[in-house]
Structure formats: C-alpha cells, structure tokens
Amino acid sequence: MFELRVEHSFPAGHHLRDYIGKCATPHGHNYRVQLAVTGPNLNPIGLLLDFSDLKKSLRAVAETLDHKYLNDLPFFATRNTSAENIAVYFHEELSKLLAPALEAAQARISEIVVQETDTAWAIYRP
C-alpha cells in the first residue's frame, strides 16, 4: 500500500457554538491541513497520483475557507466549526474534486488532519 501526503495552510476565524470557554468567543487560527491518499498500485511511470494535482485540489478547498469567518459558511450552518468538522468539510469537498483521479488509481482519501495550533489537531479517517 502506498500513501501520499500534501499539506496547506490558511487563516480563518470562528467561534464554537454552545461551548463554555474561550473558544465561545470569536477568534482565529492559522490552520494547517494535511491530505493523505492511499492506494495499492502505481501507474506506468511509478506514481500513485501526481503530488501537484493533490496540492492543487487541497489549495482549492482551502481557498473557500481562507480569511473567512467559518460560522458564516453554509456547511457550518448546522455544524459547529470544530477542527473535526473542518476535517469532514475537507473530506467531502476533496472527494468531489479528486473522484476521477482516485477512481482511476484505485486510491482513496485515507486521512484528513486539521491542525489548529502547534499542539492541537483533529484527524478524520473516513
């Protein structure tokens, strides 16, 4: 099994609804997001997928959140803006963007990591 990882960073603001503590008030993070893709086979030139395609897709999804107040976005209208739910958002959006390439490579998104701070992150493994 092969695994590829790419990472991208973006700033965004948010607050947690129905939460008691500092994160209940508006604040921001410089998020770091990692995309991991796994698959069993390499293509004829020895690649699972092209890193540049993965990076481009990850950047495109991050752009929809970059410098935004996450609570104002439709995806988070009924979900809290937790790192866990941000990871789900990335998974859903990347699954759409990468569907043809993943299918062709018999690969899948195996992990999304959303890092809020140097010492706190959430991992989503679909």
N, C-alpha and C positions, 0 to 999 in steps of 0.2 A: 504494500500500500504506500502510495506517495502522498505527501502533504505539502501544500504551498501556503505561504502566509504573506500578506501585504498589510501595510498599516498606513493610516492617515489621521491627521489631527484637525480639529476645528473648534472654535469657540462658540458657546451658546449659553443662554440664560434660561432659568426655570425656577420653579418652586414646587415643593411636594404638597399636594392637597391632602387634607385630613391627617396631617402629620404634626406631632408635637415635638418641637425642637428647632434648631437653627435653620434647617432646610425648608421650613414652612414659609420663610420669607424669601423674596426674590434674590437670586444670586447667580453667579456664572461659573463655568468650568472651561478649561481648555481640554476638551475630550480627546482621547486617543482611541481609535477603533482599529481592531485587527480582524481581518477576514481570513479564515482558514478553509481551504478546499482540499478534499481527499479523493483519490481515485486509484484504481489498480493498474492502469496501463498508461504507457507513454505513447505519444503519436510517433509517426515515422521519423521525425527529426529529434526525438528524445525529450519531448516536453509533455507534461500533463496538460497544462494550459499555459498561455502566454502571461507572464507577470504584468506586462503593460496593459493587457485587457482587464485583468483583475484590478489593477490600480486605477484605471480609468473609471471602471464601474463603482469602485469604492468612493472615489472622489465625487462622482456624480451624485451619489446618495448623500454624502456628507454635505454637498453644496445646498441641498434642500433644508439643512438644519443650520448651516453656517451663519453666525451672527444673528440668529433668530431667537425669539422668546418661545421656547418649545411648548409652553402651555397654550399658546395661541394656534397651534397647528392642528388640523382636523384629526390626525391619527391619535393625538393625545386628548381629544375632547372627552373621551370616556376612559382613558388610561392615565395613570399617574406618570409623570416624567422621570421615573426612576431609571437608573442605568440598565436594569433588567429589561424594562420596556423599550428603551432606546435600542438595545441589542435585538429585540424582536422586530422593531421597525427596520433596522438594517437587514435583518434576515429576509423579511418579506420583500423589501424593495430589491435587494440584490438577487433574490431568487428569480424575480421577473426579468431583470436585466441580463442575467447570466444563463437563463434557461437553455437557449440553443447550444451554447458552448459547453455547459455542464452535461447536457444530454449527449452531445457528440463525443465527449471524453469519458462518458460513463462515470462522471465525478459528481460530487455533492458538496454543498456547504456543510462543513463539519463543526464549525465553531465561529462564533462572533464574540469578541472581547471588547467591552466598553470600559475604558479607564477614566474615572472622574478626577482622581488626584494621583499623586505619586504612590499612595498607599491603599487605594480603594478601587476595585473594579468588579464588574459582573461578567460572567461567562454564560453564553447561551449555546447549548449543544442540541440542535433540533433532532 
